[in-house]
Amino acid sequence: MIPHLPTVPDYLAHWAQHTPDAPAVVYRDQTLTYAELAVEVDRVAAALLASGVRPGDRVAVLANPSRTFWLTFLGSLSIGAVWLGLNPKYRLPELAYNVDNSRPSLLIGMGRFGDQDFAPTLSALAAPHGLSPIVFDAPAAEGAEDWDAFLARGTAVDAAALAAARE
């Protein structure tokens, strides 16, 4: 029986507790169980908190549906932040319109997809708002931070602080 829970992160917590070894995410050749997904979401949520993201803040993510796309979505929701998906098929003026209107406190994006380099787009979106974009799946361009450094920042957030942020 599927329970009725108030939030999407509550469903992840429920299934991680009740079926920890069941597959939760299958992306390309990688499968994450519910327990593994919960750990990864916690790492992202802690990194978001360490980056100053608080409930109601917006986290803009320029990405196609991928593992990082979902981790940032679930991590943002779990701490009460608003996740804003930016479609990589949009042109810069359309993306800028969304970023300008939402005023995110953090901008995360893919560095490359296929033969397209998104570093210039991320820089153009971040600069007017004084943001340093976080880049996953490619080396970070000048003025950007890479995904591993972003996640490492989250190690400063202990389990109690993460739990408190989720209340």
QUIFEN-V219585 format. One record per pair of residues at least 6 apart in sequence whose C-alpha atoms are under 7 Angstrom apart, sorted by the first residue. I is the first residue (numbers start at 1). J is the second residue. D is the distance in Angstrom with one decimal. If there is no record, write none. Layout:
i->{I I}
j->{J J}
d->{D D}
This chain:
i->{5 9 9 9 12 13 15 16 16 16 19 20 20 20 21 21 21 22 22 23 23 23 23 24 24 24 25 25 25 26 27 40 41 41 41 42 43 43 44 44 44 44 45 45 45 46 46 46 47 47 47 47 50 50 50 53 54 55 55 55 56 56 56 57 57 57 57 58 58 58 58 58 58 58 58 59 59 59 59 59 59 59 59 60 60 60 60 60 60 60 60 61 61 61 61 61 61 62 62 62 62 62 62 62 63 63 63 63 63 63 64 73 76 76 77 78 79 79 86 92 96 99 106 107 107 107 108 108 108 109 109 109 109 110 110 110 110 111 111 111 111 111 111 111 112 112 119 122 123 126 126 132 132 132 133 133 134 134 134 134 135 135 135 135 136 136 139 140}
j->{11 74 77 78 38 38 34 34 35 38 34 33 34 35 33 34 35 33 34 31 32 33 34 32 33 34 31 32 33 32 67 71 71 74 75 75 151 154 71 72 75 151 75 76 79 154 157 162 150 151 153 154 153 154 157 105 81 79 80 81 80 81 82 81 82 104 105 81 82 83 84 102 104 105 106 81 82 83 84 104 105 106 107 83 84 85 86 104 106 107 108 84 85 86 107 108 109 85 86 87 88 108 109 110 69 86 87 88 109 110 88 83 82 83 83 166 165 166 95 121 125 125 131 126 133 134 133 134 135 122 134 135 136 118 135 136 137 117 118 119 135 136 137 138 118 138 141 133 133 132 133 143 144 145 144 145 144 145 146 147 144 145 146 147 146 147 146 146}
d->{6.5 6.4 6.8 5.4 6.7 6.9 6.3 4.6 4.8 6.5 6.9 6.3 5.0 4.6 5.3 6.3 6.5 5.2 6.1 6.5 5.8 4.2 6.2 5.8 5.0 5.0 5.6 5.2 6.8 6.5 6.8 7.0 5.5 6.3 5.0 6.6 6.5 6.5 6.7 6.5 5.5 6.4 4.4 6.3 6.6 4.5 5.7 6.3 6.1 5.2 5.6 3.6 6.1 5.4 6.5 6.7 6.2 6.2 4.3 4.6 6.1 4.8 5.9 5.1 5.9 6.7 6.2 5.9 4.6 5.8 6.6 7.0 4.4 5.8 7.0 7.0 6.1 5.0 5.9 5.4 6.1 5.0 6.1 6.1 4.6 6.0 6.7 5.9 6.2 4.9 6.2 6.1 5.1 5.7 6.0 4.7 5.4 6.3 4.6 6.2 6.0 6.3 4.4 6.4 6.2 6.7 6.6 6.0 5.7 5.6 6.6 5.9 6.4 5.9 6.9 6.1 5.6 5.0 6.7 6.6 5.9 6.9 6.7 6.9 5.0 6.3 5.6 4.6 5.9 6.9 6.3 5.1 6.3 6.7 5.5 5.1 6.0 6.1 5.1 5.5 5.6 6.1 6.1 5.0 5.6 6.4 6.2 6.4 6.9 6.2 6.2 6.1 5.2 6.9 4.9 6.3 5.7 4.7 5.6 6.2 6.7 6.1 4.9 5.7 6.0 4.9 6.6 5.0}
